[in-house]
Amino acid sequence: MRGLSPELSKTPVVESGDWLMLADKCIIVGITGGIAAYKAPDLISMLVRAGADVHVIMTESAAEFITPLTLQTISRNPVLTRMFDPLGEWQVRHVSLADRADLIAVVPATANIIGKVCAGIADDMLSTTVMATKAPVLFCPAMNVHMYENQILQDNISKLRSKGYHFLEPASGRLACGYEGKGRLPDVSLIFEKIQNLISFDKDLEGQTFLITAGPTREYIDPVRYLSNGSTGKMGYALAEAARDRGARVVLVSGPVSIPVPGGVTHIPVVSARDMFDAVIEHYSGANVIIKSAAVSDYHPKVRLSTKLKKSRGDWTLELEQNPDILQHLGENKGDRILVGFAAETDNVLENAAKKVRAKNLDLIVANDVTQPGAGFGTDTNIVKILDRDGQVEELDMMSKKDAANRILDRIFKLSKAVE
Ligand code: PMT
């Protein structure tokens, strides 16, 4: 354990016991010219205390807000500002730092740096290093609310997200420019947490392709009415994000949800169970692992009306027809893929889930009792039981869907090693 000076050990993150999580990690903190630059030293000192080797690259405008000397003192490393400053070493510097980095965090990130990276411009030390790295890059935008809402910036963010760049949304509140709204740099402890999440996972799933289904399906009755369920996609998206963070290539087939698609995954939006079936069939042959966390409607209306059904007196009977069971079909054509189902249960959870493992030829099933508070539909947490083919059950406590996702991936990783 590294020694900590008494005043450095006051930070809550350090006291949580996680402080060595970043030992041996090389983190580049890029600082651009926004008023929130004054918060960067807090983040840098948290990273240093967590064991990281921190290198700071500032733009020239950032140096108007905060001095390189302050950052050099806190990071304990020389600070880079200009492309050509130190003794003609710049070429080596930006490439070697880009190669060594486990992560680059741009804090705060102005519209300018986001626009430059989006356009592939590398005209200063920071943009050049960001362009030259293969490490994850996290942008923490902070700016005036109207600038943040500008569609050009939002398009740039979407494009970068789709290429695998990470973003931490700004917080809302009173801004330095006097406006109220979204644009504040989030609390540095949240930025620290995000950095930890992004780099602390081993890339143990590298080389694997995951096909993950998420969200509900909609079975339209007429152009305005449909049958569906309360799935928000949170569980499936957490799995996609976690698998991506652990190095897997991820294809995410998702029913209609309103949460953002994780960057760096291939997203295939679908609406009905039939659409989901078609998308899964198109992509499953290239997958090593398939996880079916979607809540698929078992039935669709026998007739889909092309115009809105007018209200008439009396009751209405809707005739339903069964949808294909996607998981069942995959189980029958499993090959050597790892196949993981979910079971949303309200009673006899283990018994019902165990039946599904056998009937659908699964390697694992993740059962959740959707009547339990903190579990199932719409919550940020879940309480799951993981059952295998031999009837072994791993019961997990309530935890965030991201943590549950990682526990499920741990089991899949073990299975993949067992069949190698
Ligand atoms: O999206 P969230 O709000 O985060 O909620 C998460 C969740 C509750 C949706 C998730 O944790 C969950 O339980 N997903 C499975 C829901 C479900 O449809 O369970 P089921 O027991 O009805 O189906 C069993 C399995 O068969 C599931 O893997 C399902 O995807 C699959 N199935 C079902 C019907 C069908 N026609 N085709 C299928 O492939």
Residues whose N, C-alpha, C, O or C-beta is under 5 A from the ligand:
A	BS01	PMT	G215 G230 S231 T232 G233 K234 M235 K292 S293 A294 A295 V296 S297 D298 N323 P324 D325 I326 L327 G341 F342 A343 A344 N368 G376 F377 G378 T379
